[in-house]
């Protein structure tokens, strides 16, 4: 199973994190680690996800980009399950 580190920058709204997690689940990915923090301007959030799936990460990337509050999605790293991952 492949692990992917994904960075998401989005507008801060109470439902934004829920939407991101729903897309991750609907696309067949499992969240292995997650970190979210307010950006310095306090209007945006930065979400760091480590997700796992045998499916191509491009499926997740394209769907996250379609979310209305998401400004940027970046796939930072891909590893196999035998390598160690830090989030």
N, C-alpha and C positions, 0 to 999 in steps of 0.2 A: 504494500500500500504506500502510495506517495504522500508525503507531508509537504505542505506549502505554507510559506509565511506571506500573509497578505496585509497590506497597510491601506486603511480607508480613512480619507478625510471627508468630513460631512458637517453640515449645519447642525447645531445643537438644538434638538427638539426631543421631548420626552419619548416619542415613539421611534426615533431613528435607530437606536440600538436594537429594538425589537424587530424592525424591518430587516436589518442586516442579518440578524440571526435566523430569521424565517427563510430568507433567500438561501443562506448557507444550508439549512436543513432540507429545503425543497429541491435543491440541486444535488443532493446526495453526499454532502460533505459532513464530516464530524468535527466539531470544535475540540481541539486538544488543549489549547491555551488561548487566553484572551486578556488584553489590557486595553483600557479606555481611559483617556484623560482629556480634560478641557484644553483647548489651544490657548495660547497667550492672549488672544483677543476675547476669549470667553463667549464667542458666538459660534465657534466651531468645536468639533471633537476630533480626536485622532484615535482610531481603533486599530490595534495590532492583533491579528488573528493567526494562530497556527491551526490549519485544518488538514484533515486526512481523508483520502478517497482514492479508489483506483481510477476514478473518472478524470478526464482532462480538466485542469484548472481554468482553462479558457471559458468553459461553461459558466463557472462561478464569476469570473472576471466580467464577462459581458452583462450578466444579470445585475451585478452590483452597480455597474455603471449606469444602469437604467433607473435606479432609484432616484426619486426627486431631490432628496436632501444630500445625495452624495456628490461631492465635488471632484474627488480623485480616488482612483484605485490603483494600487501598485503591487505586483507580485514580486516579492523581494528575494525569495529563496525557495528552492525545491530540493528535497532530500528523500531518500528511501527510509523505510521504517527502521533499518539497521543503524542509521546514523543518529547521533544525538541532536536534539533540537532545543534551542532556547528562545523564549518569547519575551 
